[in-house]
Amino acid sequence: MPSSSEDLGEQIVALLPRLRRFARALAGSVHDADDLVHVAVERALSRSHQLRSEAELPRWLFGILRNAWIDETRVRSRRNRVLAPAELGAQVADPAGKDHAEALSVQEAMARLPDEQREVVGLVLVEGLSYREAAELMNVPIGTVTSRLARGRDALQEMLGPEPEEHQ
Amino acid sequence: MTFSDEVLMAYADGELDATTRAQVQQAIGADPELARRVAAHAKLRSALRSSFDPVLDERIPGHLLAAARSKPREAARRGNVPLPRGAARPWLQWGSLAASFVLGALAWQLGMRTMQSGPIMERGGKLLASGELARALSVQLAHEQSTAAAVQIGVSFRSRTAQYCRTFLLRDREQLAGLACREGEQWQLEMLARNGAPVAGPNAYRQAASALPPALVQAVSDMISGEPLDAQAEATARARQWRAPPSITSP
């Protein structure tokens, strides 16, 4: 447990770049991603008593961010059932996506992954967590991580084509 | 030897045990197709990194730095009250701004003396329900409470952070209304507001919460996960002493 809230605040500041990167992988747009980080930081500070050691801080924060994202996607899906499609605009995935697959950037391809595959890809391939760390953070068996990651990779490779780095 | 794509993927990610790794390595040497598939996994990984790593070098928005450096605990000690959670999204902001304003004003009006001996106490930088209010929050069921009771329970619901939360009305305190969520063995106050005019306009919680100030209704709608508890769910929650069911993880 950090010795004071000021220390904790500065430690969170030091992690903001990584939190923003993970959020970008989850949420797509800069604005939505930073909103998520903001929510996560506020939640973390209001629950700092739950943090057991400084060493846990990065994963604890990633977990809070991930849960905030899940809350957000739940709220969004509930709103999507209520709001007219016109109000949702860009939030709706493009169903004709595959028609112009060759033009997709890596970030666009990520945004088209199903949520549960996107979070695993974000944790393991973007953030560099081990399968076990990702499984603990998501509270799922490690086999679930492996299978979601394999499916996410397949989908990304299909969307990006054989030479993904040339498109980004 | 053949390997599943998951094994090749795990190889590319450095996740295999030494024995399997050696087997895959050997097979790759003998089979260009295997080598190509492993390389594709590694390429995708580096494509993702090179796509998202530039975020690390971006300038961090000021509102994030400010959020990380804010000191909710110390603010609470001075008599202001923590913002409700999840305040960042634009459509949540109004509720939290209103909440902090209303809470600050009420904390000032009630004075810390009231807070230490009355229905609300301050402990460790948090505002907690105490006395009659705490008892009513823990025990009273909305559908069987007496309309004469000093504390009226309004809506009970599960929050998006998987806690149980309940709105209440304190009759004898100038109709003070509030929202409290279960934190461990305590009820932590998320919001207080003076009860004003009934909520105007259509709102999903209007019927159950018609006596609640608009800011409070807004807070409920920002925090709620799913629907408000019905009478049976409320009784079940009380029976488990308002401990959050384990279905949703919340680190």
Interface residues (C-beta under 8 A of the other chain):
Chain A: S5 E6 G9 E10 I12 V13 L16 P17 R18 R20 R21 R24 A25 D34 D35 L36 V37 H38 V39 V41 E42 R43 L45 S46 S48 Q50 W60 G63 I64 N67 A68 D71 E72 R74 V75 S105 V106 Q107 M110 V121 V124 L125 V126 S130 Y131 N139 T146 S147 L149 A150 R153 D154 L156 Q157 L160 P162 E163 P164 E165 Q168
Chain B: D5 E6 M9 A10 D13 E15 A40 H41 K43 L44 R45 S46 A47 L48 R49 S50 S51 F52 D53 V55 L56 D57 E58 I60 P61 H63 L64 L65 A67 A68 R69 S70 K71 P72 R73 E74 P82 L83 R85 G86 A87 A88 R89 R160 T161 S225 T249 S250 P251
